[in-house]
Structure formats: structure tokens, C-alpha cells
Amino acid sequence: QLQASGGGEVQAGGSLRLSCAASGRTFSRYAMGWFRQAPGKEREFVAAISWSAASTYYADSVKGRFTISRDNAKNTVYLQMNSLKPEDTAVYYCAARSLSGSYSTDVYDYDYWGQGTLVTVSS
């Protein structure tokens, strides 16, 4: 199971830190990703990290503003979001890729999903 938390409402330019805590199994060998879905839009890739944290990858829209990290000892993945914009408003989902430790931007490569946490950025 994956449990995402840390969402909320923030003004443009503000920051939030999302957390994704894993339970029930060890996710330390899995690649992890963050995706988001705005109302009326498809779920889109935000950021991903390999199992060892040696590799990270970001969508162009968040590059330089968001940072993904993980603490395998705590079975937790984080998404630090800075300089937030109204267009970042969405439900954010964390996901795990059990079949590979390498990151992917494809939503279909992830087989475990958290319940989502809402991020609202006001202008």
C-alpha cells in the first residue's frame, strides 16, 4: 500500500512537500514516481526516481522547481514542490514500479498507486 500526504492549499510562489509512505511490503527495490491529474485532464507524469536514487527524471513543466527524493530506510518517497504555480493544481499520486528498479514516465509501467493528495495553488 502507498499512502500519499502533504497536499493542501498554497498561494502561487509557495512550497509544499508531499510524502508517500509504503506499507505492507518493502518498496526499496522499486522505482517510484509521482503523477498528477487536474480536473478534466489525463493523469500526467511529474517526477520519478530509481530504486537507489541514483537517477531522477522530471517533466519539463516542473524541472527546476520540484525535487523527488526517497528514504529507503523509511520506505518513503518525497516530492518537494517550490515556486508553485496555479497550473500545478491537481491531485498528486505516488506510484511504484515493482517490475523494475529503473524509473519510467509511463503511467502503465507502475502497478501500485496511492490514493492521491490534492494540491491547490491560488493566484
N, C-alpha and C positions, 0 to 999 in steps of 0.2 A: 504493500500500500504506500501511496505517496500523499502527503498532506502539505498543501501549499498554504502559506500565510504571509502576512505583512502588507497586504493591499490596503487601500484607503483612498481618501480624497486629499489632493495636494494642489497648490497653485502652480501655475506654469513657472518653470525655473527651479522648482523644488526637487527633493530627493525622496526616494523610498527604497527600502531593502526588502526584497522578497526572500522567503526561505521555503525550502522543500525538504521535509523530513521523511525519510523512508523507514518503514517498519515491516516486520514480517519476514524479511529476507535481507541479505546483505547486497547492497547495490554498488559496492565499492569497485566491482569489476565491470560495471555497466557505463556506457556513455550516457550522459544526461543532457537534456535540452529544455529550453523554455520556449513556449509558443504563446501567441495571444490571438484573441478573437474579438473584434469590435462588432457592435450590432449591425446585422445585415451583411457582414463580410465573412469570408472564409478564414479559417484558422491559418495563421502565418507564423513562420519561423522567426525567432528573435535571437537566440544565442544557444550555443552548445559547447560541451566540454568533454574531452576524452576521459577515460576511467582514471588515468593517472594525473590528470590536469595539465599534462604537457602540451596539449593542443586545445585551443579555443577558436570559436568562429562566431561572427556576428552578422546580422542583417545590416545592409548599408544604412538603413534608416536609424539604427541605434549605435552604430560604430562610433567610438569616442565618447559616448555618454553612458553606456551600460557596461557592466563588468560581471561576468559569470565566474564563479569560483565554487570549490567544493571542499568539504572536510570529511574524508572517508572514515575517520575515526568516529565521527558523529553521525555518519550516514545522512549527511545533509548537503544540499546544494543551495547556493545563494545567487541572487541577481541584484546587484547594486545599480540603481537607476538614478542618474543625476541629470540635471538640466532638462527636466521633464517638460513635454510639450502637450498641448491638448490632443494632438493626434496620437499620443501614446495611450489614450484612454481605451481600455479593453479589459476583458477577463484574461488573466495570465494563467497558463497551465504549465506545470512541470511534467516531464516525461522521462522515462528510462528506456534504454535500448538494450534488451537483455542478450541479443544475439551477437553483439559486437561491442568492443570497448572503444571503437573509433566513433567520432561524432558524425552526425548526419543532419542535413537541413530538411530532410523529407519527413513529413508527419507520419507517413506509413511505415517508416523504419522503427518507430517507437511503439512498444507494446504494453507499457504500464503508464498510466496517466493519473495525475492528481485531480482534485475536484475543481480547481480554479480559484483564483482570488481576484477580486475586482479592483482595478486601479482607475481612478477618475482624476483627470488633470483639468483644472478650471483655468480659464484665461483671465 
